[in-house]
Amino acid sequence: MSATPVRVLIADDQPLLRHSLALLVDATDDVTVVGQASTGRETVQLGRELRPDVVLMDIRMPGGDGIEATKHLTEDPALAGTRVLVLSMFELDEYVYAALRAGASGFLLKDAEPDQLLDAVRRTHRGESLFAPRIVTRLVEHYLDRPAVRRTRSVDRLTDRETEVLVLIARGLSNDEIADALRISIKTVKTHIGNLLAKLAARDRAQLVIAAYETGLVTPT
């Protein structure tokens, strides 16, 4: 159990859903709700005031949607420690890619089980981006359909071990699973991930996943 609970800001325009999410989150010892917002503008304002660890972000909200709010939050240097987990009823491609481009660290559908949601919040806080399985499928299909995508990032400077870690990240493995697969320590895994973030100019793990597909390093079976 963490001594300091993960601080969560809930952003959704539906009062009943916000209340339900707040009850779910506050029922745990290691995650707590620090604020609630119903519009995009309010989300950005509260994000800057409260500096939460994780923002549970709805896509469709009045007063600036969740994509716009995500962009404002992730581009604010003062909120470098704040990560956005998009929570939506929609799995349309346009939302997934727009959310990732805006800097979201994960994308979860609202039909997720309560335990899945809480696990996603914890993993997002740890920097382990999480995507609903159907979202990962769409992400893979998207890049498979774009063979001529411009290589915006180079993997040439990566070591063999860093390349292995990047591939496993793109496959959706957690830090513990990567450590087991490569028979290395968690500390070493984190060191490799830090090197990958720096070399690929990536903000977080989600952008590492994108980089793996963009460069053609990962070819789904």
Secondary structure by P-SEA (a helix, b strand, c coil): cccccbbbbbbcccaaaaaaaaaaaacccccccccccccaaaaaaaaaaccccccccccccccccaaaaaaaaaaccccccbbbbbbcccccaaaaaaaaaacccccccccccaaaaaaaaaaaaaccccccaaaaaaaaaaaaaccccccccccccccaaaaaaaaaaaacccaaaaaaaacccaaaaaaaaaaaaaaaccccaaaaaaaaaaacccccc
